[in-house]
Amino acid sequence: MIQKLLKALGVYKLYEKWLGKVIEKGEMPAHIAIIMDGNRRWARKRGLEPWLGHRFGAKKLEEVIKWCLELGIKVVTFFALSTENFKRDERELAELFKLFKEKAEDYLKSDILHKNRIRVKVIGRRELLPDDLRKALEELEEATKNYDRLFVNLAIAYGGRAEITDAAKKLAIDVLSGKVRIENIDEDLISRYLYTADLPIQEPDMIIRTSGEERISNFLLWQSAYSELIFLDVYWPEFRKIDLMRAIRTYQKRQRRFGA
């Protein structure tokens, strides 16, 4: 009730404008990763089926992409579906796959990606996805592969351990075939075998998790070694632009030492 009153009085807009001026004076994170948590709890709180929470969450993702464009963010990675999530109810998974396919097709028809030169890439074990969904996502990737204003990564059927395992297998094959010498293996070389290898900035400066949970849940394990972690006590469908800007402001206040 208080939030609605404040919004009606325009306080949020004033605060948003003030925050914008504050963070533009600091160093903006180049790569933001987001664990979009709380869709199901948000839905249940309102007596809705859990997959309806995912639909509202998908709308929020679209808003955040626009905010990232406005703020000049270069890379944003969304954690949409983990390898562990495949243990969920079959109906919920079916609804999720349906939603992902619908959104992929919608983006192909709209001009938001082309107009803003947004490149979309799926990171994860895409072979676990239904054929029709995988095809729709690959068409989206193909249509945007040459864009470079904003890099949007969708972590679908993704797991950090799975990514490192897949990278190790590919590296082992190259070692056995003679393409790579064991003595030349270092951290930079391993990074070239990860799902994120072709990004201009692989490592997220900041990882945001919504819903109040405080863990990274097998997300970007290699890449997040020095990421700033920010946990917000708000469900993903309720995530606001001021929440994003407050997270950036928190990031700017921290002193990043990278182990030094």
C-alpha positions in Angstrom: 0.0 0.0 0.0 2.8 2.4 0.9 4.7 1.5 -2.3 1.6 2.3 -4.4 1.2 5.6 -2.6 4.9 6.5 -3.1 4.6 5.6 -6.8 1.4 7.7 -7.1 3.3 10.7 -5.6 6.1 10.2 -8.2 8.7 9.5 -5.5 10.0 6.5 -7.4 10.5 8.5 -10.6 12.4 11.2 -8.6 14.5 8.5 -6.9 15.2 6.8 -10.2 16.3 10.1 -11.8 18.6 10.8 -8.8 20.1 7.3 -8.9 20.8 7.6 -12.6 22.8 10.8 -12.1 24.7 9.1 -9.2 25.7 5.9 -11.1 26.6 7.7 -14.3 29.5 9.3 -12.4 31.0 5.9 -11.5 32.4 3.0 -13.4 29.6 1.0 -15.0 29.8 -2.8 -15.0 30.5 -4.1 -18.5 29.0 -7.5 -17.9 26.0 -8.2 -15.6 24.8 -11.7 -14.8 21.4 -12.2 -13.3 19.9 -15.2 -11.5 16.2 -14.6 -12.1 14.8 -16.3 -9.0 11.4 -16.1 -7.4 9.0 -16.6 -10.3 7.2 -19.6 -8.8 7.0 -18.1 -5.3 5.7 -14.9 -6.7 2.9 -16.8 -8.5 2.0 -19.0 -5.6 1.7 -16.0 -3.4 -1.0 -14.8 -5.7 -2.7 -18.2 -6.0 -1.4 -18.7 -9.6 0.1 -21.7 -11.3 3.9 -21.6 -11.1 4.4 -21.4 -14.9 2.4 -18.1 -14.9 5.1 -16.7 -12.7 7.6 -17.6 -15.5 5.5 -15.7 -18.0 5.6 -12.6 -15.9 9.3 -13.2 -15.4 9.8 -13.3 -19.2 8.2 -9.9 -19.5 10.6 -8.6 -16.8 13.5 -9.9 -18.8 12.5 -7.8 -21.8 12.3 -4.7 -19.5 15.8 -5.4 -18.1 17.2 -5.7 -21.6 15.9 -2.2 -22.4 17.4 -0.9 -19.1 20.8 -2.4 -20.0 20.6 -0.6 -23.3 19.8 2.7 -21.6 22.6 2.3 -19.1 25.3 1.3 -21.7 25.8 -2.3 -20.4 27.8 -4.4 -22.9 26.9 -7.9 -21.8 24.1 -9.4 -19.8 23.6 -13.0 -19.0 20.3 -14.4 -17.7 20.1 -17.7 -15.8 16.8 -19.1 -17.3 16.9 -22.8 -16.7 19.5 -25.0 -15.0 20.4 -28.6 -15.6 19.0 -29.3 -12.2 15.7 -27.8 -13.1 15.0 -30.7 -15.4 13.9 -32.6 -12.2 10.9 -30.4 -12.0 7.3 -31.3 -12.7 6.7 -32.3 -16.4 3.9 -29.9 -16.8 6.0 -27.0 -15.6 8.9 -27.9 -17.9 6.5 -28.3 -20.8 5.1 -24.8 -20.1 8.7 -23.4 -19.8 9.7 -24.9 -23.1 6.5 -23.5 -24.7 7.3 -20.1 -23.3 10.9 -20.1 -24.5 9.8 -21.0 -28.0 7.1 -18.4 -28.1 9.5 -15.7 -27.0 12.2 -16.8 -29.5 9.6 -16.5 -32.3 8.3 -13.2 -31.0 11.8 -11.7 -31.0 12.4 -12.9 -34.5 9.3 -11.0 -35.7 9.9 -7.8 -33.7 12.5 -5.2 -34.5 13.9 -4.6 -31.0 16.9 -6.9 -31.6 17.7 -5.6 -35.1 17.0 -1.9 -34.3 19.3 -2.0 -31.2 21.8 -4.5 -32.7 21.4 -7.0 -29.9 23.1 -10.4 -30.2 21.4 -13.3 -28.5 23.2 -16.5 -27.7 22.1 -19.6 -25.7 24.7 -21.1 -23.4 24.1 -24.6 -22.0 23.5 -28.2 -23.0 21.0 -27.4 -25.8 20.9 -31.0 -26.8 18.7 -31.5 -23.7 16.0 -29.2 -25.2 13.1 -30.3 -27.4 13.9 -30.2 -31.1 11.4 -27.4 -32.0 12.7 -25.2 -29.2 16.3 -25.8 -30.1 15.6 -24.9 -33.7 13.8 -21.6 -32.7 16.7 -20.6 -30.5 19.2 -21.4 -33.2 17.3 -19.3 -35.7 17.4 -16.4 -33.2 21.1 -16.8 -32.8 21.7 -16.9 -36.5 19.6 -13.8 -37.1 21.5 -11.7 -34.6 25.0 -13.2 -34.8 26.6 -10.1 -36.4 25.2 -7.6 -33.8 27.5 -6.1 -31.2 25.8 -3.3 -29.3 24.5 -5.5 -26.5 25.3 -9.2 -26.0 22.4 -11.1 -24.4 23.2 -14.6 -23.2 20.4 -17.0 -22.2 21.6 -19.7 -19.9 19.2 -22.5 -20.7 19.8 -26.2 -19.7 22.9 -24.6 -18.1 25.1 -25.8 -15.2 28.5 -24.4 -14.2 29.9 -27.9 -13.5 28.4 -29.1 -16.8 30.1 -26.3 -18.6 33.5 -27.1 -17.1 33.0 -30.8 -17.8 32.2 -30.1 -21.4 35.2 -27.8 -21.7 37.5 -30.5 -20.2 36.2 -33.1 -22.7 36.8 -30.8 -25.7 40.3 -29.9 -24.4 41.1 -33.6 -23.9 40.1 -34.4 -27.5 42.4 -31.6 -28.7 45.3 -32.9 -26.6 44.9 -36.5 -27.8 44.7 -35.2 -31.4 47.9 -33.2 -31.0 46.2 -29.8 -31.4 47.1 -28.8 -27.9 50.2 -29.6 -25.9 49.8 -30.3 -22.2 52.5 -27.8 -21.2 50.5 -25.0 -23.0 47.4 -25.5 -20.9 46.7 -22.5 -18.7 43.7 -20.6 -17.4 43.4 -18.5 -20.6 43.4 -21.6 -22.8 40.7 -23.3 -20.7 38.6 -20.1 -21.0 38.5 -20.6 -24.8 36.7 -23.9 -24.3 33.9 -22.5 -22.2 30.4 -21.7 -23.5 31.2 -18.0 -23.1 34.5 -18.1 -25.2 33.3 -15.8 -28.0 32.0 -13.0 -25.7 33.9 -9.7 -25.6 33.8 -9.9 -21.8 33.5 -13.4 -20.4 33.6 -12.7 -16.7 30.7 -10.8 -15.1 31.6 -7.8 -13.1 28.5 -8.3 -11.0 26.0 -11.1 -10.4 22.6 -10.2 -9.1 20.3 -12.8 -7.6 16.7 -11.9 -6.8 14.2 -13.5 -4.3 16.4 -13.2 -1.1 18.4 -16.4 -1.7 22.1 -16.0 -1.2 24.0 -18.5 -3.3 25.1 -18.8 -6.9 23.5 -22.2 -7.6 26.0 -23.6 -10.0 26.0 -20.5 -12.2 29.1 -19.4 -14.1 31.4 -21.1 -11.7 34.6 -20.4 -13.6 33.7 -16.9 -14.8 32.5 -15.6 -11.4 35.8 -16.1 -9.5 36.0 -12.3 -8.9 32.4 -11.2 -9.6 30.7 -8.9 -7.1 27.7 -10.7 -5.7 24.6 -8.8 -4.9 21.5 -10.4 -3.4 18.1 -8.7 -3.5 15.1 -9.5 -1.4 12.6 -9.1 -4.3 11.0 -11.7 -6.5 12.1 -11.5 -10.1 8.7 -10.4 -11.6 8.8 -7.4 -9.1 12.4 -6.4 -10.1 12.4 -2.6 -10.9 14.9 -0.3 -12.7 15.7 1.3 -9.4 16.7 -2.2 -8.1 19.1 -2.6 -11.0 20.5 0.9 -10.4 20.9 0.4 -6.7 22.8 -2.9 -7.4 25.1 -0.9 -9.7 25.6 1.7 -7.1 26.5 -1.0 -4.5 29.0 -2.4 -7.1 30.5 1.0 -7.6 31.1 1.4 -3.8 33.1 -1.8 -3.6 36.8 -1.9 -4.0 37.7 -4.7 -6.4 41.1 -6.2 -5.5 41.2 -9.3 -7.6 43.2 -11.1 -4.9 45.8 -8.3 -4.6 
